[in-house]
Amino acid sequence: MVGKIVTRRKYPWMAEIHGKEFVFRPLTPKDRHATATFTAGLSHSDILFLQSDITKPEVVDEWIAHVDRGHAFVLLSFNSIDQIVGYASLYRNENSWGRHQVELRLFVTKQYRNTGVGKHLADEITLVAEEQKPYIIKINVPRDSPHIRQMLEKKGFIAEALLTDWLMDVDGRTHDLIVMARRLRDDVC
């Protein structure tokens, strides 16, 4: 059983990033069509490292169901024509040995990378994660994504582990994974 994720943050909110307007708000069941459109438009290179294959309709339905039950929190970013351009998600499993941790996931479409959208998503999802009062916030990063590592290091995350050949992309090639974490509490027993 996964723990219920709640937030007191107020949504939606807008941000102007480099002269362009973006809306940030949580995923709801009403976003199924927009999410399916978003995932259908992902390129092969976009989906190489997704932890779950959100291009499959049944995975999108499962994702929405987890959010609807409060077992996950997904923050979407929309451009000015109401298209999803990225997301940040948060997961916590209260019945596992990692129940003192929350896991973040972050994805921005290729067109909107290096625009500040990812930074806004990371900032906001980190604030939601902190509300859950975990000991540790963790995120998995492909080793060959140094720009993501640098952004997270600026937010206080450090590399905790390097796992060689831990990821397998959709083409069957393996890649190294870096587990990054930000410790919020030092009183872990």
C-alpha positions in Angstrom: 0.0 0.0 0.0 1.3 3.4 -0.9 0.9 6.3 1.5 -1.5 9.2 0.7 0.2 12.3 -0.7 -1.4 15.6 0.2 -0.4 19.2 -0.3 -1.5 22.6 1.0 0.0 24.2 -2.1 -2.4 26.3 -4.3 -2.9 25.5 -7.9 -3.0 26.3 -10.7 -0.3 28.9 -10.9 1.3 30.7 -13.9 4.9 31.6 -14.6 6.4 33.6 -17.3 9.6 32.0 -18.5 11.7 33.8 -21.1 8.6 35.8 -22.2 6.3 32.7 -22.5 3.4 31.8 -20.2 3.2 28.4 -18.6 0.5 27.0 -16.3 1.4 24.5 -13.6 -1.2 22.3 -12.0 -1.8 18.8 -10.7 -2.9 15.9 -12.9 -6.6 15.0 -12.6 -8.7 12.3 -14.2 -10.0 15.0 -16.6 -6.5 15.2 -18.1 -6.6 11.8 -19.6 -7.0 13.1 -23.2 -4.3 15.7 -22.8 -2.0 13.2 -21.2 -2.6 10.7 -24.0 -1.9 13.4 -26.6 1.3 14.4 -24.7 2.6 10.8 -24.5 1.6 9.9 -28.1 3.8 12.8 -29.2 7.0 11.7 -27.4 9.9 10.7 -29.6 11.8 7.6 -29.4 14.7 9.4 -27.7 12.2 11.0 -25.2 11.1 7.6 -23.9 14.5 6.0 -23.6 14.8 6.5 -19.9 11.2 6.8 -18.6 10.7 4.6 -15.6 7.2 3.6 -16.8 6.2 3.6 -20.5 3.6 6.3 -20.3 3.0 6.0 -24.1 0.8 3.0 -23.3 -2.8 3.9 -22.6 -3.1 1.4 -19.8 -0.1 2.9 -18.1 -1.6 6.4 -18.4 -4.8 5.0 -16.8 -2.8 3.5 -14.0 -0.9 6.7 -13.4 -4.2 8.7 -13.2 -5.7 6.1 -10.9 -2.7 6.4 -8.5 -3.1 10.2 -8.5 -6.9 9.9 -8.0 -6.4 7.7 -4.9 -3.8 10.0 -3.5 -0.9 7.5 -3.9 1.1 9.8 -6.2 1.2 13.5 -7.0 1.9 14.6 -10.6 2.4 18.2 -11.5 1.9 19.1 -15.1 3.3 22.1 -17.0 1.2 23.5 -19.9 2.3 25.9 -22.6 0.1 28.8 -23.9 -1.9 26.5 -26.2 -2.8 24.1 -23.4 -0.4 21.3 -24.3 1.5 19.4 -21.7 5.2 20.1 -22.0 6.5 18.4 -18.9 5.7 16.8 -15.5 7.1 16.2 -12.1 5.9 13.4 -10.0 6.2 12.3 -6.4 5.8 8.8 -4.9 5.9 7.4 -1.4 5.4 3.8 -0.3 4.5 3.7 3.4 4.7 -0.1 3.6 8.2 -0.6 2.2 11.6 -0.4 3.8 12.0 2.9 2.1 9.0 4.5 3.8 11.2 7.3 5.1 11.8 8.4 1.5 9.9 10.1 -1.3 10.9 9.6 -4.9 10.8 12.3 -7.5 10.5 11.9 -11.2 10.9 14.7 -13.7 10.4 14.9 -17.5 10.4 17.8 -19.9 9.8 17.4 -23.7 12.8 18.0 -25.9 11.4 21.3 -27.2 11.2 22.8 -23.7 14.4 21.6 -22.2 16.9 24.2 -21.0 14.1 26.8 -21.0 13.5 26.9 -17.2 10.4 24.7 -17.3 12.3 21.8 -15.7 13.7 24.1 -13.0 10.1 25.3 -12.1 8.8 21.8 -12.0 11.7 20.6 -9.8 11.3 23.5 -7.4 7.6 23.0 -7.0 7.7 19.2 -6.7 10.5 19.5 -4.1 8.3 21.8 -2.0 5.5 19.2 -2.2 7.9 16.5 -1.2 9.1 18.5 1.8 5.5 18.8 3.0 5.4 15.0 3.2 8.1 15.2 5.9 10.4 12.5 4.6 13.9 11.8 5.8 15.2 11.6 2.3 14.1 12.9 -1.1 15.5 10.8 -3.9 15.7 10.9 -7.7 17.2 8.5 -10.2 19.2 10.2 -13.0 20.8 8.6 -16.1 24.6 9.1 -15.8 24.7 10.6 -19.3 22.4 13.5 -18.2 24.9 15.9 -16.5 22.7 19.0 -16.9 20.0 17.3 -14.7 22.6 16.4 -12.1 24.0 19.9 -12.0 20.5 21.4 -11.6 19.8 18.9 -8.7 23.1 19.6 -7.0 22.2 23.3 -6.9 19.1 22.2 -5.0 21.1 20.3 -2.4 21.0 16.9 -3.9 24.1 14.7 -3.8 25.1 11.6 -5.7 24.6 8.6 -3.3 25.3 5.7 -5.7 26.4 4.9 -9.1 24.8 1.7 -10.5 26.5 0.4 -13.6 24.3 -0.9 -16.4 21.3 -0.5 -14.2 19.0 1.1 -16.8 17.9 -0.6 -20.0 16.5 1.6 -22.7 13.7 0.7 -25.2 16.4 -0.5 -27.6 17.9 -3.0 -25.1 21.1 -1.0 -24.4 22.2 -0.6 -20.8 23.2 2.7 -19.1 24.5 3.7 -15.8 22.2 5.2 -13.1 23.0 7.7 -10.5 20.8 7.8 -7.3 20.7 11.3 -6.0 19.3 12.3 -2.7 18.7 15.3 -0.5 18.5 14.5 3.2 16.0 16.5 5.2 16.5 14.8 8.5 19.6 13.4 10.1 17.9 11.4 12.9 17.4 8.3 10.8 17.6 5.3 13.1 
